[in-house]
Amino acid sequence: MNAARLSLLRSVIGEFALLGDLEELEPFGTGHINDTFASRFRQAGTPVRYLHQRVNETVFRRPDEVMENIVRVTGHIASALEKAGAADRSRKVLTVVRSRDGEPFVRDAEGGWWRSYLFIESARTFEVADSPSQARTLGACVGRFQLQLADLGGPRLRETIPGFHDMGRRYEAFDAALSSDPLGRAEAVAREIGFMEANRERGAVLARALGDGLIPERICHNDTKMNNILIDEGSGEGLCVTDLDTVMPGSPLYDVGDLVRTVATRAAEDERDLSRVAFDPVFFRALLDGYLSEAGAFLERAETELLAEAGRTITHIMGLRFLTDYLAGDAYYRISRQGHNLDRCRTQIALIESMDAQREAIDETVGELTARYARSGA
């Protein structure tokens, strides 16, 4: 970190209502979108850590609305945990640190938007699930998050990225990138383009059901890849979901889909050896069992009837987005190598093909587990 950047960051952190002396400050995490740093303060002889993030305004055009949503959501969950007498509450929901002016954000000298959270200690995330038991824990954590927000009152949450899971909009962006092809990459990815063209209609099933009112709009996370879920390092307990920028109205099926995409496979999102990319039915059963053990309390039959399509749909959306970004010149997702977004796209396509080959088993698992956890009268 250069001196100017460090000075700016120290100035920002000084505007938050943090006690004690700043002892350490360093970059943190591997997120695609926001710049994240971890700090350590000495407070009455005790080290306390915080996370500080600059919100990416290219992605989130209204950071104030992002923080409005996050404050409402975390406050609601914290209140519910307190009423339930839950132990260790500060580790089961993100804690927003206010500025000295009482705001949930700070503006820096360059106009950037920053936020701070209490750091959740002795917790970690995973890129690949290590066991069916962990897969179940991840599913239950997401189901619990949705259940905790099912009774959130007040005005509708802000749409921080309008049309985030709208397949029609994603294809409009894809068509534009393909038409302009600024770096001349399209010819070499004809197979990937052909896959997206052939699946254009099928990919819209969930968005169409939501838009037509066949399934209800609910509050959901919208980005529940497994590395957004904190796991206790000692007990293996699922603590909470993080990266709340995209919490907004949508469908719980979107969250299930991202879980399936990232948990029900032994491969990383950007695996280059496609022979390693396969849908894992054992991990799928485990994560869905965990999810429905919490979310089965509120899901309607129309929603559970689409569960089998959720993983395929979100994997499709992500593959399309990675391919779009590759064609457009890698402008959205951070890359660490040439062709990184193309690798990500190819991994998603391989996973979809594996899902399709095992669709009968997926349907059987969904039918069995939804029958077990179906809400009364659904």
PEDA-V618357 format. One record per residue. N is the residue number from 0. RES is the residue in three letters. SS is DSSP state (h for helix, s for strand, l for the rest). PHI is phi as a letter, one per 30 degrees, with the letter a starting at -180 (999 if undefined). BURIAL is 1 if it has 16 or more other ideal C-beta (glycine too) atoms within 10 Angstrom, else 0. Layout:
n=N res=RES ss=SS phi=PHI burial=BURIAL
n=N res=RES ss=SS phi=PHI burial=BURIAL
This chain:
n=0 res=MET ss=l phi=999 burial=0
n=1 res=ASN ss=l phi=d burial=0
n=2 res=ALA ss=h phi=d burial=0
n=3 res=ALA ss=h phi=d burial=0
n=4 res=ARG ss=h phi=d burial=0
n=5 res=LEU ss=h phi=d burial=0
n=6 res=SER ss=h phi=d burial=0
n=7 res=LEU ss=h phi=d burial=1
n=8 res=LEU ss=h phi=d burial=1
n=9 res=ARG ss=h phi=d burial=0
n=10 res=SER ss=h phi=d burial=0
n=11 res=VAL ss=h phi=d burial=1
n=12 res=ILE ss=h phi=d burial=1
n=13 res=GLY ss=h phi=d burial=0
n=14 res=GLU ss=l phi=d burial=1
n=15 res=PHE ss=s phi=d burial=1
n=16 res=ALA ss=l phi=d burial=0
n=17 res=LEU ss=l phi=c burial=1
n=18 res=LEU ss=l phi=c burial=0
n=19 res=GLY ss=l phi=i burial=0
n=20 res=ASP ss=s phi=c burial=0
n=21 res=LEU ss=s phi=d burial=0
n=22 res=GLU ss=s phi=c burial=0
n=23 res=GLU ss=s phi=a burial=0
n=24 res=LEU ss=s phi=a burial=1
n=25 res=GLU ss=s phi=a burial=0
n=26 res=PRO ss=s phi=d burial=0
n=27 res=PHE ss=l phi=b burial=1
n=28 res=GLY ss=l phi=i burial=0
n=29 res=THR ss=l phi=b burial=0
n=30 res=GLY ss=l phi=d burial=0
n=31 res=HIS ss=l phi=d burial=0
n=32 res=ILE ss=l phi=c burial=1
n=33 res=ASN ss=l phi=c burial=1
n=34 res=ASP ss=s phi=d burial=1
n=35 res=THR ss=s phi=b burial=1
n=36 res=PHE ss=s phi=b burial=1
n=37 res=ALA ss=s phi=c burial=0
n=38 res=SER ss=s phi=b burial=1
n=39 res=ARG ss=s phi=b burial=1
n=40 res=PHE ss=s phi=c burial=1
n=41 res=ARG ss=s phi=c burial=0
n=42 res=GLN ss=s phi=b burial=0
n=43 res=ALA ss=l phi=h burial=0
n=44 res=GLY ss=l phi=i burial=0
n=45 res=THR ss=s phi=c burial=0
n=46 res=PRO ss=s phi=d burial=0
n=47 res=VAL ss=s phi=b burial=1
n=48 res=ARG ss=s phi=c burial=1
n=49 res=TYR ss=s phi=b burial=1
n=50 res=LEU ss=s phi=c burial=1
n=51 res=HIS ss=s phi=b burial=1
n=52 res=GLN ss=s phi=b burial=1
n=53 res=ARG ss=s phi=c burial=1
n=54 res=VAL ss=l phi=d burial=1
n=55 res=ASN ss=l phi=d burial=1
n=56 res=GLU ss=l phi=d burial=0
n=57 res=THR ss=l phi=d burial=0
n=58 res=VAL ss=l phi=d burial=1
n=59 res=PHE ss=l phi=c burial=1
n=60 res=ARG ss=l phi=d burial=0
n=61 res=ARG ss=l phi=b burial=0
n=62 res=PRO ss=h phi=e burial=1
n=63 res=ASP ss=h phi=d burial=0
n=64 res=GLU ss=h phi=d burial=0
n=65 res=VAL ss=h phi=e burial=1
n=66 res=MET ss=h phi=d burial=1
n=67 res=GLU ss=h phi=e burial=1
n=68 res=ASN ss=h phi=d burial=1
n=69 res=ILE ss=h phi=d burial=1
n=70 res=VAL ss=h phi=d burial=1
n=71 res=ARG ss=h phi=d burial=1
n=72 res=VAL ss=h phi=d burial=1
n=73 res=THR ss=h phi=d burial=1
n=74 res=GLY ss=h phi=d burial=0
n=75 res=HIS ss=h phi=d burial=1
n=76 res=ILE ss=h phi=d burial=1
n=77 res=ALA ss=h phi=d burial=1
n=78 res=SER ss=h phi=d burial=0
n=79 res=ALA ss=h phi=d burial=1
n=80 res=LEU ss=h phi=d burial=1
n=81 res=GLU ss=h phi=d burial=0
n=82 res=LYS ss=h phi=d burial=0
n=83 res=ALA ss=l phi=d burial=0
n=84 res=GLY ss=l phi=i burial=0
n=85 res=ALA ss=l phi=d burial=0
n=86 res=ALA ss=l phi=d burial=0
n=87 res=ASP ss=l phi=h burial=0
n=88 res=ARG ss=h phi=d burial=1
n=89 res=SER ss=h phi=d burial=0
n=90 res=ARG ss=h phi=c burial=1
n=91 res=LYS ss=l phi=c burial=1
n=92 res=VAL ss=l phi=a burial=1
n=93 res=LEU ss=l phi=d burial=1
n=94 res=THR ss=l phi=c burial=0
n=95 res=VAL ss=s phi=d burial=1
n=96 res=VAL ss=s phi=c burial=1
n=97 res=ARG ss=l phi=d burial=1
n=98 res=SER ss=s phi=d burial=1
n=99 res=ARG ss=l phi=d burial=0
n=100 res=ASP ss=l phi=c burial=0
n=101 res=GLY ss=l phi=i burial=0
n=102 res=GLU ss=l phi=d burial=0
n=103 res=PRO ss=l phi=d burial=1
n=104 res=PHE ss=l phi=a burial=1
n=105 res=VAL ss=s phi=b burial=1
n=106 res=ARG ss=s phi=c burial=0
n=107 res=ASP ss=l phi=d burial=0
n=108 res=ALA ss=l phi=d burial=0
n=109 res=GLU ss=l phi=c burial=0
n=110 res=GLY ss=l phi=j burial=0
n=111 res=GLY ss=l phi=d burial=1
n=112 res=TRP ss=s phi=c burial=1
n=113 res=TRP ss=s phi=b burial=1
n=114 res=ARG ss=s phi=b burial=1
n=115 res=SER ss=s phi=b burial=1
n=116 res=TYR ss=s phi=b burial=1
n=117 res=LEU ss=s phi=d burial=1
n=118 res=PHE ss=l phi=d burial=1
n=119 res=ILE ss=l phi=d burial=1
n=120 res=GLU ss=l phi=d burial=0
n=121 res=SER ss=l phi=h burial=0
n=122 res=ALA ss=s phi=b burial=1
n=123 res=ARG ss=s phi=a burial=0
n=124 res=THR ss=l phi=c burial=0
n=125 res=PHE ss=l phi=b burial=0
n=126 res=GLU ss=l phi=c burial=0
n=127 res=VAL ss=l phi=b burial=1
n=128 res=ALA ss=l phi=d burial=1
n=129 res=ASP ss=l phi=c burial=0
n=130 res=SER ss=l phi=a burial=0
n=131 res=PRO ss=h phi=e burial=1
n=132 res=SER ss=h phi=d burial=0
n=133 res=GLN ss=h phi=d burial=1
n=134 res=ALA ss=h phi=e burial=1
n=135 res=ARG ss=h phi=d burial=1
n=136 res=THR ss=h phi=d burial=1
n=137 res=LEU ss=h phi=d burial=1
n=138 res=GLY ss=h phi=d burial=1
n=139 res=ALA ss=h phi=d burial=1
n=140 res=CYS ss=h phi=d burial=1
n=141 res=VAL ss=h phi=d burial=1
n=142 res=GLY ss=h phi=d burial=1
n=143 res=ARG ss=h phi=d burial=1
n=144 res=PHE ss=h phi=e burial=1
n=145 res=GLN ss=h phi=d burial=1
n=146 res=LEU ss=h phi=d burial=1
n=147 res=GLN ss=h phi=d burial=1
n=148 res=LEU ss=h phi=c burial=1
n=149 res=ALA ss=l phi=d burial=0
n=150 res=ASP ss=l phi=c burial=0
n=151 res=LEU ss=l phi=d burial=0
n=152 res=GLY ss=l phi=c burial=0
n=153 res=GLY ss=l phi=i burial=0
n=154 res=PRO ss=l phi=d burial=0
n=155 res=ARG ss=l phi=e burial=0
n=156 res=LEU ss=l phi=d burial=1
n=157 res=ARG ss=l phi=d burial=1
n=158 res=GLU ss=l phi=d burial=0
n=159 res=THR ss=l phi=d burial=1
n=160 res=ILE ss=l phi=b burial=1
n=161 res=PRO ss=l phi=e burial=0
n=162 res=GLY ss=l phi=i burial=0
n=163 res=PHE ss=l phi=e burial=1
n=164 res=HIS ss=l phi=c burial=1
n=165 res=ASP ss=l phi=d burial=1
n=166 res=MET ss=h phi=d burial=1
n=167 res=GLY ss=h phi=d burial=0
n=168 res=ARG ss=h phi=d burial=0
n=169 res=ARG ss=h phi=d burial=1
n=170 res=TYR ss=h phi=d burial=1
n=171 res=GLU ss=h phi=d burial=0
n=172 res=ALA ss=h phi=d burial=1
n=173 res=PHE ss=h phi=d burial=1
n=174 res=ASP ss=h phi=d burial=0
n=175 res=ALA ss=h phi=d burial=0
n=176 res=ALA ss=h phi=d burial=1
n=177 res=LEU ss=h phi=d burial=1
n=178 res=SER ss=h phi=d burial=0
n=179 res=SER ss=h phi=d burial=0
n=180 res=ASP ss=l phi=h burial=0
n=181 res=PRO ss=l phi=d burial=0
n=182 res=LEU ss=l phi=c burial=0
n=183 res=GLY ss=l phi=i burial=0
n=184 res=ARG ss=l phi=c burial=1
n=185 res=ALA ss=h phi=d burial=1
n=186 res=GLU ss=h phi=e burial=0
n=187 res=ALA ss=h phi=d burial=0
n=188 res=VAL ss=h phi=b burial=1
n=189 res=ALA ss=h phi=d burial=0
n=190 res=ARG ss=h phi=d burial=0
n=191 res=GLU ss=h phi=d burial=1
n=192 res=ILE ss=h phi=d burial=1
n=193 res=GLY ss=h phi=d burial=0
n=194 res=PHE ss=h phi=d burial=1
n=195 res=MET ss=h phi=d burial=1
n=196 res=GLU ss=h phi=d burial=0
n=197 res=ALA ss=h phi=d burial=0
n=198 res=ASN ss=l phi=c burial=1
n=199 res=ARG ss=l phi=e burial=0
n=200 res=GLU ss=l phi=d burial=0
n=201 res=ARG ss=h phi=d burial=0
n=202 res=GLY ss=h phi=d burial=1
n=203 res=ALA ss=h phi=c burial=1
n=204 res=VAL ss=h phi=e burial=1
n=205 res=LEU ss=h phi=d burial=1
n=206 res=ALA ss=h phi=d burial=1
n=207 res=ARG ss=h phi=d burial=0
n=208 res=ALA ss=h phi=d burial=1
n=209 res=LEU ss=h phi=d burial=1
n=210 res=GLY ss=h phi=d burial=0
n=211 res=ASP ss=l phi=d burial=0
n=212 res=GLY ss=l phi=i burial=0
n=213 res=LEU ss=l phi=d burial=0
n=214 res=ILE ss=l phi=b burial=1
n=215 res=PRO ss=l phi=d burial=0
n=216 res=GLU ss=l phi=d burial=0
n=217 res=ARG ss=s phi=b burial=1
n=218 res=ILE ss=s phi=d burial=1
n=219 res=CYS ss=s phi=b burial=1
n=220 res=HIS ss=l phi=d burial=1
n=221 res=ASN ss=l phi=i burial=1
n=222 res=ASP ss=l phi=a burial=1
n=223 res=THR ss=l phi=c burial=1
n=224 res=LYS ss=l phi=e burial=1
n=225 res=MET ss=h phi=d burial=1
n=226 res=ASN ss=h phi=d burial=1
n=227 res=ASN ss=h phi=c burial=1
n=228 res=ILE ss=s phi=b burial=1
n=229 res=LEU ss=s phi=d burial=1
n=230 res=ILE ss=s phi=c burial=1
n=231 res=ASP ss=s phi=d burial=1
n=232 res=GLU ss=l phi=d burial=0
n=233 res=GLY ss=l phi=d burial=0
n=234 res=SER ss=l phi=d burial=0
n=235 res=GLY ss=l phi=i burial=0
n=236 res=GLU ss=l phi=d burial=1
n=237 res=GLY ss=s phi=d burial=1
n=238 res=LEU ss=s phi=c burial=1
n=239 res=CYS ss=s phi=a burial=1
n=240 res=VAL ss=s phi=c burial=1
n=241 res=THR ss=l phi=c burial=1
n=242 res=ASP ss=l phi=h burial=1
n=243 res=LEU ss=h phi=d burial=1
n=244 res=ASP ss=h phi=e burial=1
n=245 res=THR ss=h phi=c burial=1
n=246 res=VAL ss=l phi=d burial=1
n=247 res=MET ss=s phi=a burial=1
n=248 res=PRO ss=s phi=d burial=0
n=249 res=GLY ss=s phi=l burial=1
n=250 res=SER ss=l phi=b burial=1
n=251 res=PRO ss=h phi=e burial=1
n=252 res=LEU ss=h phi=d burial=1
n=253 res=TYR ss=h phi=d burial=1
n=254 res=ASP ss=h phi=d burial=1
n=255 res=VAL ss=h phi=e burial=1
n=256 res=GLY ss=h phi=e burial=1
n=257 res=ASP ss=h phi=d burial=1
n=258 res=LEU ss=h phi=d burial=1
n=259 res=VAL ss=h phi=d burial=1
n=260 res=ARG ss=h phi=e burial=1
n=261 res=THR ss=h phi=c burial=1
n=262 res=VAL ss=h phi=c burial=1
n=263 res=ALA ss=l phi=d burial=1
n=264 res=THR ss=s phi=a burial=1
n=265 res=ARG ss=l phi=c burial=0
n=266 res=ALA ss=l phi=c burial=1
n=267 res=ALA ss=l phi=d burial=0
n=268 res=GLU ss=l phi=d burial=1
n=269 res=ASP ss=l phi=c burial=1
n=270 res=GLU ss=l phi=e burial=1
n=271 res=ARG ss=l phi=d burial=1
n=272 res=ASP ss=l phi=d burial=0
n=273 res=LEU ss=h phi=d burial=1
n=274 res=SER ss=h phi=d burial=0
n=275 res=ARG ss=h phi=c burial=0
n=276 res=VAL ss=l phi=c burial=1
n=277 res=ALA ss=l phi=a burial=1
n=278 res=PHE ss=s phi=d burial=1
n=279 res=ASP ss=l phi=c burial=1
n=280 res=PRO ss=h phi=d burial=1
n=281 res=VAL ss=h phi=d burial=0
n=282 res=PHE ss=h phi=d burial=1
n=283 res=PHE ss=h phi=d burial=1
n=284 res=ARG ss=h phi=e burial=1
n=285 res=ALA ss=h phi=d burial=1
n=286 res=LEU ss=h phi=d burial=1
n=287 res=LEU ss=h phi=d burial=1
n=288 res=ASP ss=h phi=d burial=1
n=289 res=GLY ss=h phi=d burial=1
n=290 res=TYR ss=h phi=d burial=1
n=291 res=LEU ss=h phi=d burial=1
n=292 res=SER ss=h phi=d burial=1
n=293 res=GLU ss=h phi=c burial=1
n=294 res=ALA ss=h phi=d burial=1
n=295 res=GLY ss=l phi=e burial=1
n=296 res=ALA ss=l phi=d burial=1
n=297 res=PHE ss=l phi=b burial=1
n=298 res=LEU ss=l phi=d burial=1
n=299 res=GLU ss=l phi=c burial=0
n=300 res=ARG ss=h phi=e burial=0
n=301 res=ALA ss=h phi=d burial=0
n=302 res=GLU ss=h phi=d burial=1
n=303 res=THR ss=h phi=d burial=1
n=304 res=GLU ss=l phi=d burial=0
n=305 res=LEU ss=l phi=c burial=1
n=306 res=LEU ss=h phi=e burial=1
n=307 res=ALA ss=h phi=d burial=1
n=308 res=GLU ss=h phi=c burial=1
n=309 res=ALA ss=h phi=d burial=1
n=310 res=GLY ss=h phi=d burial=1
n=311 res=ARG ss=h phi=d burial=1
n=312 res=THR ss=h phi=d burial=1
n=313 res=ILE ss=h phi=d burial=1
n=314 res=THR ss=h phi=d burial=1
n=315 res=HIS ss=h phi=d burial=1
n=316 res=ILE ss=h phi=e burial=1
n=317 res=MET ss=h phi=d burial=1
n=318 res=GLY ss=h phi=d burial=1
n=319 res=LEU ss=h phi=d burial=1
n=320 res=ARG ss=h phi=d burial=1
n=321 res=PHE ss=h phi=d burial=1
n=322 res=LEU ss=h phi=d burial=1
n=323 res=THR ss=h phi=e burial=1
n=324 res=ASP ss=h phi=d burial=1
n=325 res=TYR ss=h phi=d burial=1
n=326 res=LEU ss=h phi=d burial=1
n=327 res=ALA ss=h phi=d burial=1
n=328 res=GLY ss=l phi=j burial=0
n=329 res=ASP ss=l phi=i burial=1
n=330 res=ALA ss=l phi=c burial=0
n=331 res=TYR ss=l phi=c burial=1
n=332 res=TYR ss=l phi=d burial=0
n=333 res=ARG ss=l phi=d burial=0
n=334 res=ILE ss=l phi=b burial=1
n=335 res=SER ss=l phi=c burial=0
n=336 res=ARG ss=l phi=a burial=0
n=337 res=GLN ss=l phi=d burial=0
n=338 res=GLY ss=l phi=i burial=1
n=339 res=HIS ss=h phi=d burial=1
n=340 res=ASN ss=h phi=d burial=1
n=341 res=LEU ss=h phi=d burial=1
n=342 res=ASP ss=h phi=e burial=1
n=343 res=ARG ss=h phi=d burial=1
n=344 res=CYS ss=h phi=d burial=1
n=345 res=ARG ss=h phi=d burial=1
n=346 res=THR ss=h phi=d burial=1
n=347 res=GLN ss=h phi=d burial=1
n=348 res=ILE ss=h phi=d burial=1
n=349 res=ALA ss=h phi=d burial=1
n=350 res=LEU ss=h phi=d burial=1
n=351 res=ILE ss=h phi=d burial=1
n=352 res=GLU ss=h phi=d burial=0
n=353 res=SER ss=h phi=d burial=1
n=354 res=MET ss=h phi=d burial=1
n=355 res=ASP ss=h phi=d burial=0
n=356 res=ALA ss=h phi=d burial=0
n=357 res=GLN ss=l phi=c burial=1
n=358 res=ARG ss=h phi=d burial=0
n=359 res=GLU ss=h phi=d burial=0
n=360 res=ALA ss=h phi=d burial=0
n=361 res=ILE ss=h phi=d burial=1
n=362 res=ASP ss=h phi=d burial=0
n=363 res=GLU ss=h phi=d burial=0
n=364 res=THR ss=h phi=d burial=1
n=365 res=VAL ss=h phi=d burial=1
n=366 res=GLY ss=h phi=d burial=0
n=367 res=GLU ss=h phi=d burial=0
n=368 res=LEU ss=h phi=d burial=1
n=369 res=THR ss=h phi=d burial=1
n=370 res=ALA ss=h phi=d burial=0
n=371 res=ARG ss=h phi=d burial=0
n=372 res=TYR ss=h phi=c burial=1
n=373 res=ALA ss=l phi=e burial=1
n=374 res=ARG ss=l phi=d burial=0
n=375 res=SER ss=l phi=d burial=0
n=376 res=GLY ss=l phi=i burial=0
n=377 res=ALA ss=l phi=d burial=0
